[in-house]
């Protein structure tokens, strides 16, 4: 792989991906680049913020409210989990339980628990439980990442 960068004033950021074959690794790279442009509105302390998807560690629904968890802040949002799941289908935000979506890019490690669940540890030390129902999808994503 070769990476070239150059600064061009007065033009928007442009990324050109050239590849000999469009494989999983290349598709994943393109998805990650596209995800950098996604933002979500969230409320914190009475103010509305635009939160980049790349800053979100996980999204959780608690008592009919949805929260976005970033490194140092928690934001409340009006959107439902299924809306985020649809919006971010190809971005690395994946469902890990009935009430939680996780940013796979924030995953530090994963551990098998005795009750056929997984414990996902994020880069900030937060631990999330991957429900049995979603084991297959997360294992497939992890296998893809290993192959890339």
C-alpha positions in Angstrom: 0.0 0.0 0.0 1.2 3.5 -0.8 -0.1 6.6 0.8 0.5 10.1 -0.7 -0.6 13.3 0.9 -0.5 16.9 -0.4 -2.0 20.1 0.7 -4.1 22.1 -1.8 -5.5 25.4 -0.5 -9.0 26.6 -1.3 -10.3 23.1 -2.2 -12.4 20.6 -0.1 -10.8 17.5 1.3 -10.6 14.9 -1.5 -9.6 11.3 -1.1 -8.9 9.1 -4.1 -8.7 5.4 -3.5 -7.0 3.5 -6.3 -7.0 -0.3 -6.1 -6.2 -3.2 -8.4 -9.2 -5.2 -7.1 -12.1 -4.2 -4.9 -11.7 -6.7 -2.1 -12.9 -6.7 1.6 -10.0 -4.7 2.8 -10.6 -1.9 0.2 -14.3 -1.9 0.8 -13.8 -1.6 4.6 -11.3 1.3 4.1 -13.8 3.1 1.9 -16.5 2.6 4.5 -14.3 4.0 7.2 -13.5 7.1 5.1 -17.1 7.7 4.4 -18.0 7.3 8.0 -15.7 10.2 8.9 -18.3 12.5 7.3 -21.3 11.3 9.4 -22.5 13.4 12.3 -25.3 12.9 14.8 -27.1 15.6 16.8 -27.0 15.1 20.5 -28.0 17.1 23.6 -25.7 17.6 26.6 -26.3 20.1 29.4 -29.1 21.9 27.4 -26.9 22.4 24.3 -27.1 20.7 20.9 -23.9 19.2 19.5 -22.9 17.6 16.2 -21.1 14.4 17.2 -19.0 12.7 14.5 -19.7 9.0 14.3 -16.0 8.4 14.6 -16.2 9.8 18.2 -19.0 7.5 19.3 -18.0 4.5 21.4 -21.5 3.1 21.7 -25.2 4.0 21.6 -27.6 2.7 24.3 -31.3 2.9 24.8 -32.3 3.2 28.4 -36.0 3.7 29.5 -37.1 5.0 26.1 -34.2 7.4 25.8 -31.2 7.0 23.5 -27.7 8.0 24.6 -24.5 8.5 22.6 -21.4 7.7 24.5 -18.2 9.4 23.4 -14.8 9.6 25.1 -15.6 12.3 27.7 -19.3 13.1 27.1 -22.7 11.5 27.0 -25.3 12.9 24.7 -29.0 12.3 24.6 -30.7 12.0 21.2 -34.2 11.8 19.8 -33.4 9.0 17.4 -34.1 5.3 18.1 -31.6 2.5 18.0 -33.1 1.0 14.8 -32.7 4.4 13.1 -29.0 4.5 14.0 -28.7 0.9 12.9 -30.1 1.8 9.5 -28.1 5.0 9.1 -24.8 3.4 10.0 -25.3 -0.1 8.5 -21.9 0.0 6.6 -19.9 2.1 9.1 -18.8 -0.3 11.8 -21.6 0.6 14.2 -23.1 -2.8 15.0 -25.9 -4.1 17.2 -24.6 -6.2 20.2 -27.8 -6.4 22.2 -31.5 -5.4 22.2 -30.6 -2.0 23.7 -27.0 -1.3 22.5 -25.0 -0.6 19.4 -21.2 -0.6 19.5 -18.6 1.1 17.3 -16.4 -1.8 16.3 -13.5 0.6 15.8 -13.5 1.3 19.5 -13.2 -2.3 20.5 -10.0 -3.1 22.4 -10.6 -6.8 23.3 -13.3 -9.4 23.6 -13.7 -12.2 26.1 -15.9 -15.3 26.1 -18.2 -15.5 29.2 -19.5 -18.7 30.7 -23.1 -18.1 29.6 -22.4 -18.0 25.8 -22.1 -14.3 25.8 -19.1 -12.1 25.0 -17.7 -9.2 27.0 -16.5 -6.5 24.8 -13.9 -4.1 26.3 -13.7 -0.7 24.6 -10.5 1.4 24.3 -11.7 3.6 27.1 -12.1 0.5 29.4 -15.9 0.4 29.3 -17.2 -3.1 29.2 -20.3 -4.1 27.2 -22.1 -7.5 26.9 -22.7 -9.0 23.5 -25.9 -10.9 23.7 -26.1 -14.5 22.3 -28.4 -13.4 19.6 -25.8 -11.1 18.1 -22.7 -13.4 18.6 -22.7 -14.6 15.0 -22.7 -11.2 13.4 -19.9 -9.8 15.6 -17.8 -13.0 15.1 -18.2 -12.6 11.3 -17.0 -9.0 11.5 -14.0 -9.9 13.6 -13.1 -12.7 11.2 -13.3 -10.2 8.3 -11.0 -7.8 10.2 -8.5 -10.6 10.8 -8.5 -11.5 7.1 -8.0 -7.8 6.0 
